[in-house]
Structures are given as structure tokens and as C-alpha cells.
Amino acid sequence: MRFIMGSETEINGYDEIPYGVASSQPIDINVYNSNLPLSSNGVCVNNNGDDRSTIPSSPVTAVTETDCVSYVPVCINENDVIEGAKQILTAIRSHWDLKFVQFKKFTDGITNKLIGCFYNPPTFCCNKIACTNTANGYPDVDDLNNVVLIRVYGNKTDLLIDREKEIENIKLLHSYQFAPSLYATFKNGLAYEFVPGVTLNPDNVLQPELWSLVAKRMAEMHRIVNAKDTSIQPMPMLLKKMERFFDLVPSRFSKAQLHKRLEGTFLPVERMRQEFAQLYKRLETLNSPVVFSHNDLLLGNIVYTQDLQKVTFIDYEYADYNFQAFDIGNHFAEFAGVDTVDYTRYPNREFQLKWLRVYLENYLLKTDITVDEIECLYMQVNQFALAAHFFWTIWSLVQAEYSTIDFDYAEYAFLRYQEYLAKKDEFLALNYQN
């Protein structure tokens, strides 16, 4: 989920709904269960993009289970999300007394809307778990099962995101212990598990104890997760998704002022399409391995749980098979920050080489990583970072036309495209020969 370089759980601001405002009147909602067995085997991908079998298999494999996800036939009004959240809770947490539910409406989202539902009945408990994803903190709850997150999709975001595939991805990744539990779906959103911890930011992402966890976790995901028949070479999603985005950019924006602002740089969109086609042709020659990727690892989509010394990736809206170097390069591009976008924060060469060594040690499952292996990946990652800037530029143009969220998507498109142009020659000049 895209924020101002953040995520739906980059929760720096929220509207608090006091205790006692929820109605305890019963709501008659039918709930349907879909029982979908999930079972898969881990897969490994060689970093040279050729022979997968040369990477040792991981001891972490998919959990075989029957995954029951409720469907609630409710469409939440985005202008009254708290009332809609009550309807969902009545269906999936029927034992909760709603007058003891505290709602927090997170306000940083520029794609979807997120509501945290914290159930805290007046029962004495000496082992409260403090949920502190923000400096302000959340209500103490005696059981993390007493927290439900409800996400309401933004207007027309189904044009950009395959929601059925997103649900499949969450189930798949949860089976590998990479994603939170999915509790329920409804007509325009999801209800899912709360992950305690703090989201990363431009400062803490530079701490060795944190960035190393991210590098390891991303390597594990790229090495282990397999969604398809391994006898068929998976195709990267980048080109297909970009073609979809280009098709959605209007030839004329519906708001005259917006159109005037954007047309000189971005229209006709065919010019942008040709520019990306040239870039993509160049990137294909790099032979970056195709792996199952998150594709949106901005800092707010990474939750650090200190007690467990682990990071959890969240928001798998764009997850799919893609180039390994895109996932890493996109993550590096997101170091620029949330409140103020600052591309001087893009990680320097020294930092990247350390990060990439940790990544390769965990991706290839060996400690004798060579300088050549690191240098090759360094070149690939920085050139694919250009594709990441292009990806979110075109995404922003589509959102500028369709989204009802109060955010300057046009400005964001300019920021991403200007950075693409600023780094294009430098990054494409990087060269590596084994």
C-alpha cells in the first residue's frame, strides 16, 4: 500500500475514537467461509538466473493447512469507515462487546484506508501486551487476538491492483510464515492480523541491526517462496503491470488544472511508454533472476518486532514474480523518507555493498561470497532502481485521475520522474564484466 513513501502501517498520525462510542446493537450479517487448502514446497533460485538446483534448499517450507477465510457481504462507505468496521467485527468477532472496542483511524494512507480495532473489556489482567507501533502507542490489550486491522480499498484501486491475486498472495505468504493471518474479506477490503512493532523510517533503516534483518528476510523470501509449478519458468510482472498502468493514464485528465499541470511532462503518454520500453530492453540483458517478490518494500511496509528480533513484511498488493534486482532497488529508492522526500538518502555504495553481502549470504546459503558476485548485483540493483522510479511515476498519474484520497499524486509523479532522469545516465553507466 503506497503512502508518502510510506505504507498503510506507517502510522505517524491517526484519529482516535474514544471508548464507548460503538453501538452494541446486533447487526444481521451472513458470513461465508472459503476453505482453501494451502500446500507448497520451497524453491531456490540461482543468482545467475540459470540453474535453480545449485542453491541448497531451505529448512523453511510452506505450512500445510486448511485456510478458512470468512467473506462478509458488506461494502464499507469510505466516508464512514468506523461504522463499517463495526459491521465487520459483528460478523467475525461476534463475541466482542463493541462498547469495549477502541477504534483508531490511521490517516497516512494514499491508496487505502486503515482502521485498527482494539478490544479491551474491563477485565483485570496482569500481563498486558503493549502494542506500540507509534510513539503515541496503542491501547494495551491482553491478547493480540483482540486486535483486528480493517483495510478499506481506495476508490478505483482495483484498476491498479488485482485484488483476488492479492488475497492469494497473502494466503501463500502466510503459509510460508511471511505474512500476517487474513481473517476475512468483504466487498471492498480485508480484515487481518495486527503485527506488533515499529515500522522502519529513514533513520532506523540505517542501523546495522535493522537493515541486516531486512536483507536476510528479503533473501529468504526470494529463495523460498514458490507460487507456481516449478517446471515452468515464471515470468516477471514488471512489463505486464507497466503496460496496464500506461493504458490507464488518460489522454486528457478530467480536471483541467491537473491536465495543464501534467501534459507538458507526461503527455502524450506514448512518449513515456517508449522511454520505458528502451529502459526495459536494457534491463533484460542483465539476467537478474526472477523470484517471488514483494515489489513494494517501502519503509512503512516493514515492521520490526524488537522482542523477537525479527522484521515482518506487510501489504502484499503488488507481490508477484519479478526481477530480484527490482525488489532490492525499489527498497533502496524508498530510503528517501516519508514526510519529506529526500533522495540524498539513497544508500551510498559502501552501504549497499555491505547490505548486498548479507543478502547474498542468505540467498545463496553460503558465506564465501565473492567480490564479483556483489559487484554484479550492485550494478543490477541500481539500474533496476530506475525502473522502480518509472513504475511509481506512472502509478501516480493513474492515481491522480481516479483516487479520492487527499494527496498530491501529481507532485509525487514529478518527484519520482525527476529522480529517474537525474540518475539515469549515472546508473546505466555502471558496468560489470565477470
N, C-alpha and C positions, 0 to 999 in steps of 0.2 A: 504494500500500500504506500503510495507516494505522499510524502509531506514536503515541507520546505526543506528539502534534502534530509528529511527525516521519515518517520513511519507512524502508523496509527498508534503505536505504543511508545512513541517518543512523546511522553506525556509531560510537557512542561507547563501546560495550562489546562484547567478543566473547570466546569461549572458544578458546584456541589449542590445536591438536592438533599435537604435535611431529612432525618428520620421522621417517620410518621406521616409522610405525605402520600404514600402509596395506599390505594384503596384495597381493602381486603375482600371486596365483593367477588364472588366466583365468576369466572368467565368460561363459557362453554366452548371449548376448542377441541376438535378431534385431532389426535396425533397419530401419525402413521410411522411405522418402523420399516427401514430397509435393511435387510440382513445380508451383508456382503462379505463373504469370507475373503480374507487377505492372506496371501502366502506368496513368498518370493525368495529368490536366492540372491546373495550378494554378487556383484560383478566388479571386476577390476579393469582399468583401462591403462594401457601403457602410455607413458608420457610422450612417446614419439609418434603416437597416433596409429601404430601398426598392430603389433601382436599383443592383444589383451592378456594372453595367458601367462606372460612373463612376470606379471606383478602378483606376489603372493596374495592369496585370498585372505580376507579379514575374519577374525573370530566373531565380529558383529554381523548378524544376518537378520533378515526380517522376522518379526514375531508372527507366528501363525495364529490367527484369532478370528472369531466371528465379530464383525464390527457392526453394531446396531446404532444407527443414527436416526433420530426422530425427524420427521418432517411436520412442521406446523403450518397449516394453510392460512397464514397471516401475512399481510403486506403492511409494513410499518410506514407511517407517514413521516417523512424526513423532517417535517416541521413540528412533530410531536413524538419524538423518539422515546421519551420516558414512558409515556402511556403504552406505546408499542412494546417496550421492554417488559412491562408488567404482563402483557398478554402472553409473551413467550415464556416468562417464568411460570405463569399459571399452568402452562401446558407441560413444561419439562421439569419444574420443581414444585409440584403440586403440594408438597408438604411444607413449603415455606409460607410463613405468615407475612404477607407483603408489607405490613406496617413496620416490620423489623428489617426491611431491606433498605439500604442506603445506595443511592444511585450517584455515579459520577460520570458526567458527560465530558469526554475528552475533546478538546477544541483545536488541536493542531492539524487535523486531517485535511488534505486537499483532494482526496479521492473518495473516501467513505466517511461514515460517522460511527463512533465507537462509544458504547456505554458500558461502564463497569457496574456490576450488581453485587453488592456485598451484604450477605445475610448474617445478621448478628443478633440473635434472640437474647433476651435478658437472662442468660443462664451463667452462673459463676463458672469460670474456667481459669485454672492457674497456669495453663500452658498456651497462652495466646501466641499466634504467629503474626508478627508484624509484617505487613505487605508494604514495602517501601520502594516502589518504582520511581517515586519522585521525592524531591527534597521535602515537600509538604507531607508526604506519607499518605497511606490509605487507612481506612478503618481496620482495627485489629479484628481478626476472625480466628475462631478456634479450630478451623479446618479449611484447607484450601478448596475443598469441595463446596464450600459455602461462598465461593466467588464464581461468577459467570460473566464472561465478556460477550457482548452482543454487538455485532458489526452490521450496520445498515449500508448497503451498497449505494454509492453515489449515482446521481442521475445519468443515464446513458452509458455507464461504465461497462455494461455488457457488450458495447461496441468494441471496447478495447480488450476485454478480458473474457475468456471462455470460462464461465462460472462452473459448468459441470466438470471441466477439466481441473479447475482449482480444487473442487471437493475431492476428486480422485487423488490429486497430489497430496492433500492433507492426510487422507487415509493411508496412502502409500508411505509417506514420510513418517507418519506416526507408527506404522508397523516396523519401521527401522529405528524408532526412538529418536527421530529428528524433529518431530513436530508435536505441538500440543494436541490433546484429545478434542475431537469435534463432537459436541453434544447434540446439536440439532441444526437443521437448515429450515429456512422459511422463504417466502416468495421473493424477498429482496434482501436476504442476508444470512448470517451464520451466528450460532452461539457456540462458544468454545472455551477451552480451559485457560485459566489465568496462569501466567508464568511469573513467579516472584523474582525480583531482582531489580537491577538498574539497566536502562538502555545506554548504549555507548554514546559518546559525544566526541567532538573534535579534540578534546584534551585527554580523556582517559583512553582513547583508542591508541594513543602513542605509548602507553605504559606496557612494558615488556610482558608482564604477567597477563595482560588482556589480549594484546594483539597476537601473542603466541597461541592462545586458546582459540582465537578466531581462525588463524591459519591452519591449526590442527583440525578443527571441526569442519572447515570447508574441504580440506583434503579428504577427510573421512567420508563426507557426503559424495564427493566426486568419485571416490574409489568404490564405495559400497552400494549405493542406491541404484537399483535397476527396475525400470518400469515395463520393459518390453522383452520380447523374445530375443535372447542374446545372439541367435543365429542371424538376425537381421541387423545390419549396421544402422544405428539410429541417425536421424537427420537433425542438424541444428535448427533451432526455431528462429534464429535471427532474421534470415531473409524473408521467410513467410510472414513473420509478425510485422516486419517493416513494410512489406507490401500492403498488408492490411491497414497499417497506420496511414500510409500515403493515400490510399483510396478513401480514407475517412476525412482527410483535410479538405475543406470546402474550397471551391474555386472562388467563391466570394463569401466572406464571413457575414453572418446575419446582422451584426451590429456595425453600422457604417464607420464609427470611430475606430473600432477594433480592426476592421478591414484596412482602413487607411494606415493604421499603425504597422500592420504586418506585411502589406503587399510588396513593399519595396525590397524587403529582405527575403521573404519566403515564397512569394507567388510570382509566376505560376509554379505550382509545386513540382512540376516536371523537372525544373532545374535542380531542385533538391533531390529528386529521385535519381537523376543522372549522376549527381555528385556522390550519392551513397553507393550507387552501382559500381563506380570506379573504386571507391574505398573497399567495398566488399570483395571485388575481384582481387585486390592486393592482399587482403587478409586471408583469403582462401589458400594462398600459396604458402602460408606459414605453417600449415599442417598442425594446427592446435587440436589436441584430442577433443572428441565430442563426448561429454559426460552429462549426467543429470545435474542440472544447475539451479540455483535459487534465482538468479538473474535480477535481483533487486536488493542486494545486500548493502543498503544504506545503513548508517549507524543506528538509527532507531529501530531497525529490524533485527537487532542483535541484543539479547537480554543476558546480562551477566548475573549469575547467582553466586554470591560470594561464599556462602556456607558450603556449597557443593563444588566450588572452584570449576564451574562449567559455564559455557555460553550456549544459548538456545537461539536458533534462527526462527523467526516468525514471519507470517504474511507471505504465503507461497502463491500469490496471484499470478505471477509470471514464471513459475517454476516449469522447467521442461528441459529436454536435451538441448545443449548448446555448447559452443566452444568453451573449453576450460579457461582460456585466457580472457574471454569476455567477462566471466563471473568475477575473476580477480581484478581485472582492470576497472570494471564498474564499481567494485568495492573501494578501490583506491581513489577513484574520482569523487566518491562520497565523503572523503575526509574533509571536504571543503566546509562542512558545517551545516547548521540548521537555521538559526536566527539571522545570521549574516553570512552569505555565501562568500567564501574567501578561497580562491583557487591557489593561493600561495601555500595552502595547507596540503596540497597534493604531495604525497610522500616522496622524499628525495631518493636518489639512487642507493645511498647507503642503507636507508631504512628498508627499501624494497628488497635488496639482496638478502638481508637478514630474514625478512618475512618469507621470502620465496624459498630459502633454505629449509626453514621449519616446515613449510607447506610440502615441499618435495620429500622430505624425510618421512612424512606421514602419508603422502600419496603413493610413494614408491615402496614404502616399508623397508627402508634401508638408511643407514647413517653415513655411508660413504658417498655423499652427493658431490658431484664434480663441479668445478667452476663452469665448465661448458654447459652443463645442464641448467645451472642457474642463469647464465647469461642468455641462453636461448629462450627461457621462459620470460626473462626480463624484457627482451625485445618484443615477444608476443603480447605480453600483458599491456605494455604501454601503447602499442599500436591498436589493440582492441579497446583500449580506453577511449580512443577516438570514436569507435562505433557506439560505445555507451553514451557519449555526449550526443551523438546523432539520434540515437534511439529515443532519448528523453526529450530532445528538441521536438521531434515530430509528435511524440505523445502529448507534449504541452500544447501544440497547435490544435490537436483534436479536442483536448480538454477546454481550451479557450472558447471553442464553439459550443460545447454541449454541457459543461459542468455548471451546476447551480451553487457550488461552494464559493464563498467569498475569498478568492485568491487570484493574484495577478499571473495567470498562466502565460500571458504574452511576454511578460518580463522574464519569466523563467525560461521560456524558449530562447529569448535573446541571450541570456546568461550562458546556457548550455552551448548554443551555436557559436557564440563568440569565443568560448574556450576551445571548442573544436578547431576553429580557424587559427587560434593563437598557437596551438600545439601541433597542428597537422604536419608542418614541414619538419619540425624537430623530431617528432616521434617516428615519422615514416623514414627519416634518415638513419634511424637505428639499424644496425646491420649485424648479423651473426653468421659466421660460417664455421661449421664443425671441422 
